[in-house]
Amino acid sequence: MAMTTGPESKRPLAEAQRVVVKLGTGLLTGGVDVLDLDIMAKLVAQIVALHQRGIEVLVVSSGAVAAGRQALNGSADPSDNVTLRQALAAVGQSKLMQVYEGLFAASNVSVAQALLTRGDIVDDVHRLNTQNTLRELLRLRVVPIINENDVVAVDELEGVVIGDNDTLSGVVARLVEADLLVILGEVAGLYSADPNTHKNVQLIPVVEDLDALEAEVGGPLDDRARGGMVTKISAARQATADGTSVVIADGREPDVLTRLLSGEPLGTWFPPTHRDASTTRGQ
């Protein structure tokens, strides 16, 4: 992958004022299909720290299906059953929000739930309404917690069209013209080969040639999560094309968000390639 990497340099992430943070299911559950409240509390504490610095943060959170299964004592196995996954998401979405509300409320930070579907993105009127609502929430100093509306969005649950919350995070970053998208999971970043099956792999600190990279990456690194490295790269393509920096990093790394926003070179950085001059933040 030498042709896809660039030399590590000073990342201008400390200047970011609007950040989208994507939290994967594997990270939020520790890979055991129940919400890990300790991990969630640590992540929320970092988001609160950024919020208190005046940084606008939006969270794209997975975990509704896992929360629903946990609420039903793990008795329902959603494997290859889209309807059951929809039902578990319906149960779990409110449970997931209850956890977030409690964790953020401890620091007097308000949150809002935003459930999106493909129609909210492709329809011009719906997309504008979504943009306006998210921007108004940020103006009110509210942290939006965003997820696909799994109850009706069969496409997401089957892994097509929008695909999963990796892709959704890229869409959200474009909608709000974020300065930075941070995709957090259980992998430290993009490696030269799959670390689960190869030895002596190297973490790639910077990716500048996404075309070459997409030609080389063949599949997900973790089957427990719906999104793998391919969808993360797709999200990076969407976001960087619209002027947003993207970082893929390990959410279990202590203070990963605050360290990234201080310029520390964690994970894999995808520098922005373009921002349409006709668009202006806050419009």
Backbone bond lengths (Angstrom), bond angles and torsions (degrees), N, CA, C in turn:
res aa  C-N    CA-C-N  psi(-1)  N-CA   C-N-CA  omega(-1)  CA-C   N-CA-C  phi
1 M - - - 1.453 - - 1.523 112.32 -
2 A 1.317 117.42 18.56 1.456 118.57 -176.86 1.516 111.86 -57.38
3 M 1.334 116.67 -31.56 1.454 118.05 -176.64 1.523 112.30 -74.72
4 T 1.326 117.67 -10.01 1.458 120.15 -179.15 1.521 112.45 -100.49
5 T 1.296 117.19 -2.56 1.454 119.06 -174.40 1.515 111.56 -110.32
6 G 1.315 114.87 150.59 1.451 120.14 174.57 1.509 108.84 -122.80
7 P 1.306 118.84 164.30 1.461 120.96 179.78 1.515 110.89 -65.82
8 E 1.320 115.58 141.41 1.462 119.27 177.14 1.517 109.34 -64.79
9 S 1.302 115.30 135.99 1.455 120.61 179.66 1.515 108.18 -140.45
10 K 1.311 115.95 176.07 1.455 120.24 179.14 1.518 110.11 -62.36
11 R 1.306 115.85 120.36 1.454 120.00 179.63 1.526 109.46 -85.57
12 P 1.315 117.99 131.16 1.469 120.45 -178.00 1.518 112.66 -84.44
13 L 1.331 117.06 34.37 1.456 120.36 -173.34 1.524 112.47 -75.51
14 A 1.325 116.76 -22.13 1.459 119.45 -179.56 1.525 111.58 -65.52
15 E 1.329 116.90 -15.58 1.455 120.75 179.80 1.522 112.54 -88.56
16 A 1.324 117.98 -5.47 1.465 121.15 -176.12 1.523 111.05 -64.38
17 Q 1.310 115.63 134.24 1.459 121.47 179.08 1.525 112.94 -116.54
18 R 1.326 116.59 -15.15 1.471 120.40 176.95 1.523 107.37 -134.03
19 V 1.326 116.83 118.26 1.461 122.18 -170.21 1.519 110.19 -128.22
20 V 1.321 116.36 132.94 1.463 122.49 170.68 1.526 107.45 -103.11
21 V 1.330 116.22 127.83 1.465 121.72 179.27 1.521 108.24 -115.70
22 K 1.334 116.50 119.98 1.453 120.54 177.48 1.525 109.36 -101.29
23 L 1.331 116.58 127.15 1.464 122.86 -178.98 1.519 108.73 -113.35
24 G 1.321 116.11 118.18 1.453 121.01 -175.93 1.518 113.59 -81.74
25 T 1.330 115.20 159.43 1.466 120.99 -179.70 1.521 111.52 -60.12
26 G 1.338 117.00 -45.84 1.462 119.84 -179.20 1.510 111.91 -58.81
27 L 1.337 116.62 -37.60 1.459 120.75 178.72 1.522 111.06 -68.36
28 L 1.323 117.04 -46.29 1.469 120.72 -175.42 1.521 112.93 -71.43
29 T 1.316 117.26 -19.84 1.457 120.51 -178.39 1.519 112.97 -109.89
30 G 1.332 116.96 -5.96 1.457 118.80 -174.71 1.510 112.03 64.40
31 G 1.351 116.50 18.43 1.456 121.22 177.64 1.513 114.96 78.46
32 V 1.354 117.59 14.04 1.468 118.94 -176.27 1.520 112.43 -120.79
33 D 1.328 118.41 16.76 1.470 123.87 172.00 1.523 114.93 68.54
34 V 1.325 118.23 17.22 1.465 121.71 170.25 1.521 107.38 -134.87
35 L 1.316 117.03 149.01 1.453 120.23 -178.52 1.520 110.63 -64.35
36 D 1.316 115.47 132.91 1.460 122.16 177.50 1.526 107.64 -96.12
37 L 1.313 116.50 100.13 1.465 121.24 -173.50 1.527 111.99 -66.21
38 D 1.312 117.50 -29.34 1.461 120.01 178.84 1.525 110.72 -67.70
39 I 1.321 116.54 -45.92 1.461 120.28 177.53 1.526 110.31 -62.68
40 M 1.330 116.70 -44.63 1.459 120.49 -179.11 1.525 111.06 -61.81
41 A 1.335 116.87 -40.52 1.468 120.42 179.84 1.524 111.03 -63.59
42 K 1.325 117.02 -39.67 1.468 120.20 179.56 1.526 111.15 -67.22
43 L 1.324 116.90 -39.25 1.455 120.34 178.96 1.522 111.16 -67.92
44 V 1.316 116.15 -43.46 1.467 120.16 178.80 1.521 110.72 -62.51
45 A 1.329 117.68 -40.09 1.470 120.85 178.76 1.521 110.92 -59.02
46 Q 1.337 116.79 -38.20 1.468 119.77 178.28 1.524 111.34 -69.80
47 I 1.326 116.65 -40.39 1.465 120.13 178.05 1.519 110.05 -63.82
48 V 1.327 117.19 -40.82 1.468 121.16 177.17 1.527 110.30 -61.56
49 A 1.329 116.84 -40.78 1.459 120.10 179.72 1.526 110.90 -61.25
50 L 1.337 116.65 -41.23 1.464 120.11 177.04 1.526 110.33 -66.73
51 H 1.323 116.07 -43.17 1.471 121.83 179.05 1.527 110.90 -57.81
52 Q 1.326 116.48 -41.82 1.460 120.69 -178.59 1.521 112.16 -70.97
53 R 1.333 116.96 -18.08 1.464 121.45 174.51 1.524 111.65 -84.55
54 G 1.332 116.59 -0.48 1.455 120.39 -179.85 1.509 114.13 92.22
55 I 1.322 117.70 5.61 1.468 121.85 178.68 1.525 109.23 -81.83
56 E 1.327 116.66 133.50 1.459 121.25 177.05 1.525 109.00 -82.99
57 V 1.328 116.52 126.11 1.460 121.19 -176.34 1.517 110.08 -124.24
58 L 1.327 116.71 131.61 1.451 123.42 170.91 1.520 107.56 -116.73
59 V 1.320 117.47 138.81 1.456 122.05 -177.46 1.525 109.21 -113.01
60 V 1.321 116.99 124.76 1.462 121.88 170.29 1.524 105.93 -102.87
61 S 1.317 115.43 111.17 1.468 119.84 -169.73 1.519 112.21 -117.14
62 S 1.304 115.64 128.34 1.456 122.02 167.21 1.534 107.78 -84.61
63 G 1.321 116.04 -174.37 1.464 120.01 172.73 1.510 116.57 109.42
64 A 1.350 118.74 -5.20 1.464 119.52 -176.78 1.527 111.95 -65.44
65 V 1.326 116.77 -42.98 1.467 119.63 -179.28 1.528 110.23 -64.80
66 A 1.334 116.27 -43.02 1.468 119.80 178.32 1.521 111.08 -62.87
67 A 1.353 116.55 -40.12 1.463 119.86 178.74 1.519 110.98 -65.17
68 G 1.332 117.15 -37.53 1.455 120.74 177.84 1.511 112.55 -66.26
69 R 1.310 115.65 -41.44 1.467 119.14 177.83 1.524 110.45 -65.44
70 Q 1.335 115.76 -38.82 1.464 119.81 178.23 1.527 110.54 -63.63
71 A 1.337 116.70 -40.65 1.463 120.52 -180.00 1.525 111.98 -63.16
72 L 1.333 115.96 -28.42 1.460 121.12 178.80 1.520 111.52 -97.72
73 N 1.325 114.84 22.36 1.467 121.87 176.19 1.518 113.53 60.47
74 G 1.339 115.87 28.36 1.452 120.06 175.76 1.509 114.66 69.30
75 S 1.333 116.82 15.63 1.458 119.46 -174.39 1.518 113.21 -78.31
76 A 1.333 117.03 -16.81 1.459 120.80 -177.58 1.519 109.72 -108.20
77 D 1.321 116.87 122.18 1.463 122.00 178.55 1.521 108.52 -99.71
78 P 1.345 117.25 112.44 1.467 120.06 -173.62 1.520 115.12 -85.03
79 S 1.309 117.91 7.35 1.461 120.19 -175.99 1.527 111.10 -56.36
80 D 1.345 115.52 124.04 1.469 122.27 175.29 1.525 113.09 57.00
81 N 1.326 117.46 28.25 1.467 121.19 178.26 1.525 107.68 -132.26
82 V 1.321 116.33 94.61 1.452 121.15 -173.87 1.514 111.24 -64.09
83 T 1.343 117.50 -42.09 1.466 120.39 -178.77 1.518 111.04 -62.50
84 L 1.319 117.17 -40.81 1.458 120.36 178.25 1.525 110.32 -66.71
85 R 1.327 117.67 -39.04 1.463 120.14 176.95 1.525 111.16 -62.02
86 Q 1.329 116.50 -38.69 1.460 120.21 176.36 1.530 110.53 -61.75
87 A 1.329 116.45 -44.61 1.459 120.39 -179.66 1.529 110.94 -64.12
88 L 1.324 116.65 -42.52 1.465 119.96 178.90 1.527 110.97 -65.15
89 A 1.332 116.60 -36.97 1.460 119.68 176.70 1.529 110.46 -63.82
90 A 1.328 117.08 -39.18 1.461 120.82 178.92 1.524 111.05 -62.32
91 V 1.332 116.56 -39.84 1.462 121.00 176.94 1.526 110.69 -70.73
92 G 1.323 115.47 -42.97 1.456 119.96 -169.50 1.509 116.14 -82.23
93 Q 1.331 118.62 -23.05 1.453 119.42 -175.91 1.523 111.92 -61.38
94 S 1.330 116.29 -43.34 1.470 118.95 178.99 1.524 111.09 -68.77
95 K 1.340 116.63 -35.00 1.463 119.99 177.49 1.523 110.71 -64.60
96 L 1.319 115.56 -42.37 1.458 120.68 178.62 1.524 110.71 -61.81
97 M 1.337 116.27 -43.72 1.458 120.08 179.99 1.525 111.67 -66.76
98 Q 1.322 117.26 -35.36 1.468 120.31 177.24 1.522 110.57 -59.55
99 V 1.328 115.62 -40.99 1.469 119.20 178.97 1.520 109.98 -64.47
100 Y 1.315 116.43 -48.46 1.465 119.66 179.92 1.531 111.15 -61.48
101 E 1.314 117.90 -44.61 1.462 120.60 -178.92 1.522 111.16 -59.48
102 G 1.320 116.20 -43.06 1.461 119.51 179.68 1.514 112.74 -65.46
103 L 1.338 116.39 -42.17 1.465 120.02 -178.14 1.527 111.60 -68.32
104 F 1.328 117.26 -42.87 1.463 119.92 179.37 1.523 111.84 -72.53
105 A 1.331 117.30 -34.82 1.460 120.54 -178.81 1.519 111.88 -62.52
106 A 1.315 117.22 -29.06 1.465 120.83 178.67 1.524 111.24 -60.54
107 S 1.334 117.33 -22.20 1.469 121.81 177.48 1.526 111.63 -111.73
108 N 1.346 115.80 15.71 1.471 121.77 178.98 1.527 112.85 59.40
109 V 1.326 115.88 37.31 1.458 121.36 176.36 1.528 108.17 -110.25
110 S 1.326 116.12 128.28 1.461 121.23 179.81 1.517 110.73 -86.58
111 V 1.329 114.92 146.76 1.459 120.57 177.01 1.519 109.30 -125.77
112 A 1.328 115.67 161.35 1.459 121.80 176.85 1.517 108.89 -137.68
113 Q 1.312 115.65 145.59 1.459 120.03 177.81 1.523 109.75 -94.59
114 A 1.334 116.30 135.46 1.459 121.73 174.87 1.522 108.26 -133.52
115 L 1.326 116.32 114.21 1.459 122.32 179.67 1.524 108.52 -106.60
116 L 1.321 116.76 121.44 1.453 121.44 -174.21 1.524 111.28 -113.86
117 T 1.323 115.37 155.33 1.455 122.54 172.54 1.523 108.56 -126.68
118 R 1.303 116.50 172.44 1.452 120.92 179.18 1.529 110.71 -58.32
119 G 1.346 116.10 -36.89 1.458 119.86 -179.92 1.509 113.26 -61.39
120 D 1.334 116.59 -29.86 1.463 120.19 178.81 1.519 111.94 -71.74
121 I 1.328 116.31 -14.55 1.460 120.74 -178.55 1.528 111.29 -100.62
122 V 1.333 117.04 -42.75 1.463 120.09 -173.04 1.520 112.91 -84.88
123 D 1.324 117.96 -26.75 1.465 120.75 178.13 1.532 109.50 -81.20
124 D 1.327 116.70 127.18 1.459 120.48 -173.59 1.521 112.61 -60.14
125 V 1.325 116.74 -43.86 1.469 120.17 -178.47 1.517 110.42 -67.38
126 H 1.323 116.57 -45.01 1.462 120.19 179.16 1.526 111.44 -62.55
127 R 1.336 115.56 -40.94 1.461 119.10 -179.63 1.532 111.11 -63.47
128 L 1.331 116.47 -42.68 1.465 119.89 178.41 1.521 110.87 -63.93
129 N 1.334 116.26 -41.82 1.464 119.19 178.28 1.527 111.35 -63.09
130 T 1.334 116.18 -39.51 1.461 120.22 177.83 1.516 110.75 -64.12
131 Q 1.334 116.80 -45.69 1.462 120.69 176.91 1.521 111.46 -56.67
132 N 1.321 115.95 -48.14 1.464 120.10 -176.53 1.521 111.79 -63.65
133 T 1.343 116.09 -40.62 1.460 119.35 -179.84 1.520 111.76 -65.86
134 L 1.330 116.52 -45.39 1.465 119.89 -179.68 1.524 111.00 -63.44
135 R 1.317 116.96 -41.62 1.458 120.00 179.55 1.524 111.67 -67.09
136 E 1.331 116.61 -36.11 1.470 119.27 177.82 1.522 111.03 -67.51
137 L 1.322 116.81 -38.59 1.461 120.07 176.18 1.527 110.43 -60.60
138 L 1.323 116.87 -41.90 1.458 120.13 178.47 1.527 110.64 -64.72
139 R 1.321 116.49 -39.77 1.467 119.53 178.48 1.524 110.75 -61.90
140 L 1.322 116.35 -34.72 1.466 122.03 179.65 1.529 112.50 -80.99
141 R 1.329 117.01 2.86 1.466 122.99 179.94 1.529 111.29 64.69
142 V 1.325 115.29 37.63 1.460 122.68 176.12 1.524 108.04 -105.01
143 V 1.328 116.87 142.19 1.468 121.90 177.24 1.527 108.85 -94.17
144 P 1.342 119.20 111.05 1.466 120.51 176.83 1.533 110.94 -72.92
145 I 1.319 115.40 134.82 1.469 122.24 172.86 1.528 105.86 -108.30
146 I 1.316 117.16 111.77 1.457 122.39 -168.20 1.521 110.37 -112.69
147 N 1.322 115.06 140.09 1.453 120.88 176.06 1.517 107.55 -149.49
148 E 1.315 116.47 162.10 1.459 119.99 169.83 1.529 107.92 -70.68
149 N 1.318 116.55 145.22 1.459 120.54 177.28 1.526 108.21 -78.20
150 D 1.323 115.26 84.02 1.462 121.30 -172.78 1.523 113.23 -61.93
151 V 1.313 118.03 -25.07 1.463 120.68 -176.72 1.522 111.06 -64.29
152 V 1.336 116.54 -32.22 1.463 119.42 -178.95 1.518 112.36 -116.09
153 A 1.329 118.33 -17.69 1.466 121.53 -174.52 1.514 110.21 -91.53
154 V 1.333 116.62 77.93 1.461 121.01 179.73 1.519 110.35 -62.11
155 D 1.341 117.09 -31.60 1.465 120.50 -179.81 1.511 111.65 -53.27
156 E 1.358 115.90 -45.34 1.461 119.50 -177.20 1.514 110.50 -65.75
157 L 1.332 117.09 -42.60 1.449 119.97 -176.37 1.529 111.90 -68.22
158 E 1.312 116.84 -27.59 1.452 120.00 178.23 1.522 112.13 -89.23
159 G 1.344 115.72 -5.00 1.451 119.69 174.45 1.513 114.68 82.29
160 V 1.343 118.34 28.14 1.460 120.53 178.06 1.512 109.42 -127.42
161 V 1.321 116.42 170.31 1.459 126.42 179.02 1.523 110.55 65.19
162 I 1.348 119.34 -95.65 1.456 118.56 175.88 1.518 109.35 -71.76
163 G 1.334 117.40 -38.46 1.460 120.54 170.56 1.498 114.19 100.34
164 D 1.309 118.32 -63.57 1.450 121.92 177.13 1.518 107.64 -176.06
165 N 1.307 116.89 -169.51 1.461 119.53 -175.29 1.521 113.58 -76.44
166 D 1.318 119.19 -15.08 1.466 119.50 169.24 1.524 109.15 -60.55
167 T 1.332 114.59 -54.00 1.457 119.64 -179.78 1.520 111.11 -63.12
168 L 1.333 116.79 -40.87 1.462 120.32 178.63 1.519 110.71 -59.63
169 S 1.327 117.77 -37.75 1.459 119.89 -179.73 1.521 110.99 -64.94
170 G 1.331 116.93 -35.82 1.453 120.04 175.87 1.517 111.58 -66.45
171 V 1.335 116.01 -38.73 1.465 120.66 177.06 1.523 110.74 -63.94
172 V 1.328 116.77 -44.69 1.463 120.90 -179.91 1.520 110.67 -63.70
173 A 1.333 116.86 -41.90 1.468 120.17 178.86 1.517 110.98 -58.06
174 R 1.328 116.74 -39.04 1.460 120.43 177.96 1.529 110.91 -71.11
175 L 1.324 117.22 -40.24 1.463 120.95 -178.54 1.526 111.68 -59.11
176 V 1.328 116.13 -42.16 1.469 119.58 -174.50 1.521 112.23 -100.30
177 E 1.338 116.92 3.61 1.467 121.88 -178.42 1.531 110.99 53.66
178 A 1.323 114.75 54.89 1.463 120.51 -178.63 1.520 111.04 -68.69
179 D 1.311 115.14 149.95 1.462 120.72 173.18 1.522 111.41 -77.84
180 L 1.333 115.74 -29.79 1.461 120.65 -173.31 1.516 110.13 -148.61
181 L 1.337 115.90 136.87 1.458 123.70 169.88 1.518 107.56 -116.62
182 V 1.332 116.75 123.18 1.463 121.81 177.51 1.524 107.82 -112.59
183 I 1.323 116.70 117.25 1.460 122.85 178.97 1.524 107.65 -101.20
184 L 1.329 115.57 109.22 1.462 120.52 -176.30 1.524 110.84 -105.37
185 G 1.312 115.14 132.27 1.458 121.32 176.41 1.503 109.81 -145.44
186 E 1.328 115.46 -145.01 1.459 120.95 -179.37 1.525 112.22 -106.93
187 V 1.312 116.67 10.60 1.457 122.12 179.90 1.517 108.51 -116.77
188 A 1.321 117.10 138.80 1.465 121.90 -173.68 1.515 113.23 -70.34
189 G 1.315 117.40 -10.49 1.445 121.61 -179.80 1.508 109.56 152.35
190 L 1.305 116.25 -158.97 1.451 121.80 178.83 1.522 109.50 -91.12
191 Y 1.329 115.27 129.96 1.460 120.72 -178.54 1.526 110.80 -106.78
192 S 1.315 116.04 165.34 1.454 122.25 177.96 1.519 112.06 -66.65
193 A 1.338 117.41 -20.73 1.461 123.67 174.30 1.524 107.03 -156.91
194 D 1.325 116.95 169.23 1.455 120.91 -179.84 1.527 109.71 -63.55
195 P 1.352 118.68 115.56 1.465 120.31 -177.51 1.519 113.15 -68.53
196 N 1.338 116.95 -14.29 1.465 119.54 178.22 1.525 112.30 -76.74
197 T 1.316 116.29 -21.62 1.466 119.43 -175.52 1.527 113.51 -125.29
198 H 1.331 117.76 -5.48 1.456 120.90 -178.36 1.523 110.99 -126.37
199 K 1.312 115.30 147.62 1.458 121.05 175.13 1.528 109.24 -99.63
200 N 1.321 114.52 162.28 1.466 121.37 175.67 1.534 112.95 57.57
201 V 1.338 115.44 36.18 1.465 118.96 176.68 1.524 109.43 -80.98
202 Q 1.319 116.21 157.78 1.453 121.43 -179.99 1.526 110.23 -120.25
203 L 1.323 115.48 139.70 1.447 120.63 174.28 1.519 108.95 -73.70
204 I 1.310 116.93 131.59 1.462 121.87 178.87 1.523 108.01 -90.81
205 P 1.323 118.38 114.87 1.466 119.75 -174.79 1.515 114.30 -75.57
206 V 1.342 117.81 -32.90 1.460 121.68 -176.63 1.524 109.43 -139.26
207 V 1.316 116.94 135.46 1.462 122.30 174.51 1.522 108.44 -119.00
208 E 1.314 116.12 121.66 1.454 120.56 -179.34 1.521 113.12 -115.48
209 D 1.340 117.53 -16.61 1.464 121.57 -178.44 1.523 108.51 -117.81
210 L 1.329 116.43 89.09 1.456 120.82 -177.15 1.526 112.24 -70.35
211 D 1.320 118.05 -31.71 1.461 120.06 179.12 1.524 110.81 -61.33
212 A 1.321 116.28 -47.16 1.457 119.99 179.03 1.518 110.94 -65.51
213 L 1.324 115.90 -38.04 1.453 120.11 -178.88 1.518 111.46 -64.19
214 E 1.337 117.21 -46.88 1.456 120.49 -178.34 1.521 111.83 -62.95
215 A 1.310 116.61 -29.02 1.461 119.94 177.92 1.520 111.85 -71.04
216 E 1.319 117.13 -22.39 1.467 121.19 -174.64 1.517 113.28 -98.39
217 V 1.342 117.93 -24.98 1.461 120.54 -176.00 1.510 109.37 -87.95
218 G 1.337 116.00 129.93 1.455 119.10 -172.33 1.500 117.36 -109.97
219 G 1.342 121.42 -13.54 1.442 119.75 -175.78 1.498 113.14 -179.94
220 P 1.345 116.50 176.73 1.451 120.76 -176.62 1.519 112.12 -71.33
221 L 1.326 115.24 152.15 1.459 120.79 178.43 1.517 112.37 -90.66
222 D 1.327 117.43 -14.69 1.453 120.10 -174.08 1.518 108.84 -144.31
223 D 1.326 117.60 111.83 1.449 120.98 -176.46 1.523 113.08 -75.80
224 R 1.339 118.76 -13.06 1.464 119.90 179.06 1.521 110.94 -68.81
225 A 1.317 116.74 -33.08 1.456 120.80 -179.86 1.519 109.12 -95.08
226 R 1.333 117.19 147.42 1.463 120.55 179.83 1.517 110.73 -66.98
227 G 1.337 117.32 -32.43 1.460 120.88 -179.17 1.509 110.62 -97.63
228 G 1.317 116.59 139.69 1.452 121.40 174.73 1.514 109.58 -118.35
229 M 1.319 116.31 -163.02 1.459 119.60 -176.46 1.522 111.73 -66.97
230 V 1.327 117.18 -30.61 1.461 120.00 179.68 1.522 110.60 -61.12
231 T 1.329 117.99 -45.32 1.467 120.10 -178.97 1.525 111.11 -70.43
232 K 1.324 116.94 -30.47 1.470 119.46 176.48 1.531 110.70 -66.56
233 I 1.314 115.74 -40.30 1.458 119.73 177.60 1.524 110.22 -65.98
234 S 1.348 116.42 -39.44 1.458 119.86 177.16 1.528 110.98 -61.07
235 A 1.332 116.19 -42.48 1.467 119.98 177.06 1.518 110.90 -62.65
236 A 1.342 116.36 -39.19 1.460 120.28 178.67 1.522 110.99 -63.60
237 R 1.320 116.80 -38.51 1.462 119.96 178.24 1.519 110.40 -62.38
238 Q 1.325 116.80 -46.79 1.464 120.19 179.94 1.524 111.31 -58.72
239 A 1.325 115.09 -49.02 1.459 119.60 -172.80 1.522 112.34 -71.83
240 T 1.324 117.11 -45.30 1.464 119.11 -176.80 1.520 111.78 -66.55
241 A 1.336 117.20 -30.87 1.461 120.42 178.59 1.514 111.82 -65.45
242 D 1.329 116.40 -19.63 1.461 120.21 -179.57 1.526 111.59 -108.18
243 G 1.333 116.47 15.89 1.453 120.22 172.66 1.507 116.48 93.88
244 T 1.327 117.84 13.31 1.461 121.94 -178.25 1.523 110.64 -103.04
245 S 1.326 117.32 129.80 1.462 121.23 170.16 1.525 109.26 -69.58
246 V 1.321 116.38 146.52 1.464 121.22 178.92 1.524 109.02 -130.11
247 V 1.319 115.85 137.55 1.458 121.33 174.08 1.523 108.63 -129.38
248 I 1.324 116.48 130.93 1.470 122.75 170.05 1.516 106.70 -103.34
249 A 1.341 116.54 123.74 1.464 119.54 -175.12 1.518 110.54 -148.09
250 D 1.317 115.15 169.87 1.464 123.42 179.58 1.524 109.18 -84.99
251 G 1.324 116.75 116.11 1.461 120.72 -179.20 1.508 113.80 -70.00
252 R 1.332 117.27 -11.57 1.465 120.48 178.51 1.524 111.66 -86.19
253 E 1.331 116.93 -9.65 1.463 121.54 177.21 1.523 109.13 -64.40
254 P 1.323 119.07 127.88 1.468 120.71 -177.31 1.533 111.83 -54.73
255 D 1.343 115.51 129.44 1.467 121.73 176.02 1.520 112.30 53.12
256 V 1.313 117.38 38.52 1.454 120.50 -174.29 1.523 111.89 -60.74
257 L 1.326 118.15 -40.04 1.465 119.95 -177.23 1.524 111.87 -69.69
258 T 1.300 115.84 -47.90 1.464 118.57 -178.56 1.531 110.99 -66.19
259 R 1.307 117.12 -33.53 1.470 119.83 177.66 1.533 111.22 -70.64
260 L 1.324 116.82 -39.91 1.460 119.99 176.81 1.523 111.09 -62.15
261 L 1.333 115.41 -42.32 1.464 119.85 -178.97 1.522 112.14 -75.03
262 S 1.321 116.33 -4.12 1.465 120.44 171.92 1.521 111.32 -98.69
263 G 1.339 116.11 1.38 1.451 120.76 177.35 1.511 115.29 95.22
264 E 1.328 117.85 4.23 1.469 119.79 -178.85 1.526 109.89 -68.78
265 P 1.323 118.90 134.42 1.472 122.25 -174.72 1.523 113.03 -80.23
266 L 1.318 117.24 71.85 1.453 121.86 176.83 1.527 109.79 -95.73
267 G 1.322 116.00 151.53 1.449 120.65 174.01 1.525 112.98 65.49
268 T 1.338 114.37 -156.63 1.466 122.11 179.19 1.518 109.40 -112.57
269 W 1.315 115.21 127.50 1.463 121.68 -177.08 1.522 110.21 -103.72
270 F 1.340 115.26 131.29 1.457 123.06 172.96 1.529 106.96 -110.03
271 P 1.339 118.77 103.88 1.459 120.26 -179.03 1.526 111.11 -65.51
272 P 1.328 117.52 150.66 1.469 120.22 177.79 1.519 110.55 -67.77
273 T 1.325 114.94 150.25 1.459 119.42 -179.48 1.513 112.74 -111.00
274 H 1.344 117.23 -24.75 1.467 118.41 -174.44 1.515 109.64 -166.06
275 R 1.326 116.19 147.53 1.458 121.65 165.56 1.514 108.38 -135.99
276 D 1.330 115.48 128.48 1.464 121.55 -178.41 1.519 109.05 -63.27
277 A 1.316 116.90 117.96 1.460 121.10 -176.90 1.508 112.36 -65.52
278 S 1.345 117.79 -15.74 1.457 119.67 -179.42 1.509 113.42 -79.40
279 T 1.341 116.37 -11.16 1.451 119.79 179.41 1.504 109.64 -105.26
280 T 1.316 115.09 143.46 1.457 121.07 -178.15 1.505 109.72 -133.64
281 R 1.334 117.28 131.11 1.455 120.96 178.40 1.524 109.41 -56.54
282 G 1.353 113.00 138.38 1.456 119.39 175.55 1.510 113.87 94.38
283 Q 1.355 117.75 -8.94 1.451 118.89 178.69 1.514 109.67 -72.18
